[in-house]
Amino acid sequence: MDRPLRTGGPTLAVVAREAGVSVPTASKVANGREDVAPETRRRVTEVLDRLGYVRRPRFTPDRPPALIDLVVHRLDTPWSGAVLHGVEEAAHDAGVGVVVSAALVRTRGGRPERGWLDKLSARGTAGVLFNLAELNATQHTWLGQHRIPYVMIDPVLDPPPGVPSVGATNWQGGVSATEHLIALGHRRIAVVGGYRRKMCSSARVAGFRSAMAAAGLRVPPEYVRHGDFDETVAHRRMRELLALPEPPTAVFACSDQMALGVCQAAREHGLRVPEDVSVVGFDDLPQARWSVPGLTTVRQPLAEMAATALRLLRRMMDGDRPDGVRTELSTRLVVRNSTAPPT
């Protein structure tokens, strides 16, 4: 596969703008891909020639592809699998190699240490994708000083100004999940959020509160719990909810993993899902389809988020600046069998 060579000349973004096409389309033509309409190919090729855009020859054993790092929180989760799938496909299209690591779980405080970051520079990484990573100010500064481009996928906290990130419309997803339960006739609706300070969890809980307020429904403080995106913790939170004098008839769990813990706690309490209590998750991981009953959930496009982040990183590796700092992909409600009108 051919890969553009940055020699101080025009970037793919400039070529795309001049030819009136998208950057991915310009990249396909520059890389000799076949899936481009003949007229589009002719127009882009003319611009490439006119601007003097230079391409590297095809990769050979003595000219390996650019290497990027994908750093995930853990490797043994369906979430990581979906992200890896998206990165893998996009990396193949972009002609880059990927090194995958779960260094964050082996370091103090959940953050990569300086020694780990040094390895990025030592092995000549061209860029980094951080998934569910929490970097402190010193680490952000280190990456900038070493001129290593990086993109955050669903970051824990707001990145520093100028650092691009890719996520989903978490607030809208929280609204959609809650409005679905309200439309079914539920009024006593609880929410089990993830980590309190995590951006996506806060946004989903905020969406829940907004939908409840729009419907004129009060949210008792005891109806808001946090399960740390962990099935076991969410199981405990559901048991606490069911012990209330007026337990909820429906629960919005801010991840599928937590929703499974909520369902298990309900069953252990002698309740049926959805006849006695309705449950909505968030993610649409494979378990949501396999569970019994099938889990109603909010789908966030994990693979597409990862692929978008890699394409953005690839442009940064070519010297382009991202058009925007935060990119959000749409979520959508997937209705299955874990929700029903209250009895």
C-alpha positions in Angstrom: 0.0 0.0 0.0 1.3 3.5 -0.8 1.5 6.1 1.9 1.8 9.8 1.5 5.2 11.3 2.2 5.3 14.6 4.0 8.0 16.7 2.4 6.8 20.2 3.3 4.4 20.1 0.4 0.6 20.1 0.4 -1.3 18.0 2.8 -4.2 15.6 1.9 -6.6 18.2 3.4 -5.4 20.8 0.9 -5.7 18.2 -2.0 -9.2 17.3 -0.9 -10.3 20.9 -0.6 -8.9 21.7 -4.1 -10.6 18.7 -5.6 -13.9 19.1 -3.8 -13.8 15.7 -2.1 -13.4 14.4 1.4 -9.9 13.7 2.9 -10.6 9.9 2.9 -11.4 10.0 -0.8 -8.3 12.0 -1.6 -6.3 9.4 0.5 -7.8 6.5 -1.5 -6.7 8.1 -4.8 -3.2 9.0 -3.4 -2.8 5.4 -2.2 -4.0 3.8 -5.5 -7.2 2.3 -4.0 -9.7 1.1 -6.6 -13.0 2.0 -4.8 -13.2 5.5 -6.3 -15.4 6.7 -9.2 -13.4 7.3 -12.4 -14.3 11.0 -12.7 -13.5 11.6 -9.0 -10.1 9.8 -9.5 -9.3 11.9 -12.5 -10.1 15.1 -10.7 -8.1 14.2 -7.6 -5.2 13.0 -9.7 -5.0 16.3 -11.5 -4.9 18.2 -8.2 -2.2 15.8 -6.9 -0.1 16.4 -10.0 -0.7 20.2 -10.0 0.2 20.7 -6.4 3.2 18.3 -6.5 1.9 15.9 -3.9 4.6 13.2 -3.4 3.9 9.6 -2.4 6.2 7.0 -0.8 6.7 3.8 -2.7 4.9 0.7 -1.6 6.0 -0.8 1.8 8.8 -3.3 1.6 10.6 -5.2 4.4 13.3 -2.5 4.5 10.6 0.2 4.6 8.0 -0.9 7.2 4.7 1.0 7.7 4.4 3.7 10.3 3.8 2.3 13.8 1.1 3.6 16.2 0.3 2.6 19.7 -3.2 1.8 21.0 -3.3 2.0 24.7 -6.4 0.5 26.4 -7.4 0.2 30.0 -7.8 -3.5 29.8 -7.6 -6.1 27.1 -10.0 -8.7 28.5 -13.3 -6.8 28.0 -15.8 -6.7 25.1 -15.4 -2.9 25.0 -11.7 -3.3 24.2 -12.5 -5.9 21.6 -14.9 -3.6 19.8 -12.3 -0.7 19.9 -9.5 -3.0 18.7 -11.7 -4.2 15.8 -12.3 -0.6 14.6 -8.7 0.4 14.9 -7.5 -2.8 13.1 -9.7 -2.2 10.1 -8.9 1.5 9.9 -5.2 0.8 10.3 -5.3 -1.7 7.4 -6.9 1.0 5.2 -4.3 3.6 6.3 -1.3 1.3 5.9 0.0 1.6 9.5 1.0 -1.0 12.0 -0.5 -1.1 15.5 1.0 -2.0 18.8 -1.6 -2.8 21.5 -1.0 -2.6 25.2 -2.8 -2.4 28.5 -0.1 -0.6 30.3 -2.6 1.5 32.3 -3.7 -1.4 34.5 -0.1 -2.1 35.6 0.7 1.3 36.8 0.1 3.3 40.0 -3.1 5.2 40.1 -4.4 4.0 36.8 -2.0 6.3 34.8 0.9 5.3 32.6 4.2 6.2 34.3 7.1 8.2 32.7 9.1 5.0 32.0 6.2 3.6 29.9 5.9 6.8 27.9 9.6 6.7 27.3 9.1 3.4 25.5 6.8 5.2 23.0 9.6 7.4 21.9 12.3 4.7 22.0 10.4 2.4 19.6 9.7 5.3 17.2 5.9 5.4 17.5 4.3 7.8 15.0 1.3 8.4 17.2 -0.9 7.1 20.0 -4.5 6.3 20.6 -5.5 6.4 24.2 -8.8 4.5 25.0 -10.4 5.1 28.4 -7.1 6.6 29.6 -6.5 9.2 32.2 -3.4 11.2 31.6 -2.2 13.9 34.0 -0.8 17.3 33.0 2.8 16.2 33.1 2.1 13.3 30.7 0.2 15.5 28.3 3.2 17.9 28.4 5.6 15.0 27.8 3.8 13.9 24.7 3.7 17.4 23.3 7.4 18.0 24.0 8.3 14.8 22.1 6.0 15.8 19.2 4.0 12.6 19.4 0.5 13.2 18.0 -2.2 11.5 20.0 -6.0 11.2 20.2 -8.1 10.3 23.2 -11.0 7.8 22.7 -13.7 8.4 25.3 -11.4 10.1 27.7 -12.0 10.0 31.5 -11.6 13.8 31.9 -11.7 16.8 29.6 -8.3 16.7 27.7 -6.2 19.9 27.7 -7.1 22.6 25.1 -6.1 21.5 21.6 -6.0 17.7 22.3 -8.5 16.0 20.0 -10.9 13.3 21.3 -13.6 11.1 19.9 -16.6 10.0 21.8 -20.4 9.4 21.6 -23.4 11.5 22.2 -23.7 10.3 25.8 -26.1 13.0 27.0 -28.5 12.3 24.2 -28.2 8.6 24.9 -29.2 9.1 28.5 -32.2 11.1 27.3 -33.2 8.4 24.9 -33.0 5.6 27.4 -35.0 7.6 30.0 -37.7 8.8 27.5 -38.2 5.2 26.5 -39.0 4.2 30.0 -41.2 7.2 30.6 -43.1 6.4 27.4 -43.8 2.9 28.7 -45.5 4.4 31.7 -42.7 4.2 34.3 -42.5 7.0 36.9 -40.2 5.6 39.5 -37.0 5.4 37.5 -33.5 5.0 39.0 -30.2 5.4 37.4 -26.9 3.6 38.1 -24.1 5.7 36.7 -20.4 4.7 36.2 -17.5 6.5 37.8 -18.7 9.8 39.2 -16.0 12.0 37.6 -15.9 10.2 34.2 -17.1 12.4 31.4 -19.3 9.8 29.7 -20.9 8.7 32.9 -21.7 12.3 34.0 -23.2 13.0 30.6 -25.4 10.0 30.7 -26.7 10.7 34.2 -27.3 14.4 33.1 -29.3 13.1 30.2 -31.4 11.0 32.5 -32.0 14.0 34.8 -32.9 16.2 31.9 -35.5 13.7 30.5 -37.0 13.2 33.9 -37.3 17.0 34.4 -38.8 17.5 31.0 -41.5 14.9 31.9 -42.1 16.7 35.3 -40.9 13.7 37.2 -38.9 14.1 40.5 -35.7 12.1 41.0 -35.3 11.2 44.7 -31.6 11.4 45.7 -31.6 7.7 46.6 -32.6 6.8 43.0 -29.2 8.0 41.8 -26.4 5.4 42.4 -23.0 4.8 40.9 -21.7 1.3 40.0 -18.2 2.2 38.7 -18.9 0.4 35.4 -18.6 -2.8 37.3 -21.1 -5.7 37.2 -20.5 -6.6 40.9 -20.8 -3.1 42.2 -23.9 -2.5 40.1 -25.4 -5.7 41.6 -24.9 -4.2 45.1 -26.4 -0.8 44.0 -29.5 -2.6 42.7 -29.9 -4.5 46.0 -29.8 -1.1 47.8 -32.5 0.2 45.4 -34.7 -2.8 46.0 -34.4 -2.3 49.7 -36.0 1.2 49.6 -39.6 1.7 50.9 -40.6 2.6 47.3 -38.2 0.8 45.0 -38.0 1.8 41.3 -40.0 0.0 38.6 -37.3 0.7 36.1 -33.5 1.2 36.1 -31.3 2.9 33.6 -27.8 1.4 34.0 -25.1 3.5 32.2 -23.3 0.4 30.8 -24.4 -3.0 29.6 -22.0 -4.6 32.1 -23.8 -2.9 35.0 -27.2 -3.6 33.5 -26.4 -7.3 33.7 -25.6 -6.9 37.4 -28.8 -5.1 37.9 -30.8 -7.8 36.2 -29.1 -10.5 38.3 -29.9 -8.7 41.5 -33.5 -8.3 40.5 -33.8 -12.0 39.8 -32.2 -12.9 43.1 -34.8 -10.7 44.7 -37.6 -12.7 43.1 -38.4 -10.2 40.5 -38.9 -10.8 36.8 -37.3 -8.7 34.0 -39.2 -7.0 32.5 -42.6 -8.0 34.1 -41.6 -6.6 37.5 -38.8 -4.2 36.7 -37.5 -2.8 33.4 -33.8 -2.4 32.7 -32.0 -0.4 30.1 -28.2 -0.6 29.4 -25.7 1.5 27.4 -23.1 0.3 24.8 -24.8 -2.5 22.9 -22.0 -5.0 23.5 -22.5 -8.6 22.4 -23.8 -9.6 25.9 -26.8 -7.3 25.3 -27.9 -9.5 22.5 -27.1 -12.8 24.2 -28.6 -12.1 27.6 -32.0 -13.5 28.6 -34.1 -11.4 28.1 -32.4 -9.5 25.4 -31.2 -6.2 26.8 -32.7 -2.9 25.7 -29.8 -0.6 25.4 -28.3 2.5 23.9 -25.9 1.7 21.1 -22.7 3.7 21.0 -20.6 3.0 17.9 -17.4 1.8 19.5 -15.8 0.4 16.4 -16.7 3.6 14.4 -15.3 5.8 17.2 -12.0 3.9 17.1 -11.8 4.1 13.4 -12.6 7.8 13.4 -9.9 8.4 16.0 -7.3 6.5 13.9 -8.2 8.4 10.8 -7.8 11.7 12.7 -4.5 10.5 14.1 -3.3 9.6 10.6 -4.0 13.1 9.4 -2.1 14.5 12.4 0.8 12.3 11.5 0.8 13.9 8.1 1.0 17.3 9.7 -2.7 18.3 9.4 -4.4 20.0 12.3 -7.8 18.7 13.3 -10.8 20.8 12.3 -12.4 20.4 15.7 -11.2 19.2 19.1 -14.1 17.0 20.1 -15.8 14.6 17.7 -19.0 12.9 18.8 -20.7 10.1 17.0 -24.5 9.4 17.3 -26.0 6.9 19.8 -29.3 5.2 19.2 -31.8 3.3 21.3 -32.0 -0.5 20.6 -35.2 -1.9 22.0 -35.2 -5.6 23.0 -37.0 -7.5 25.7 -35.8 -6.1 29.0 -38.3 -3.3 29.1 -42.1 -3.3 29.4 -44.9 -1.2 30.9 -45.1 -1.3 34.7 -47.7 -3.7 36.1 
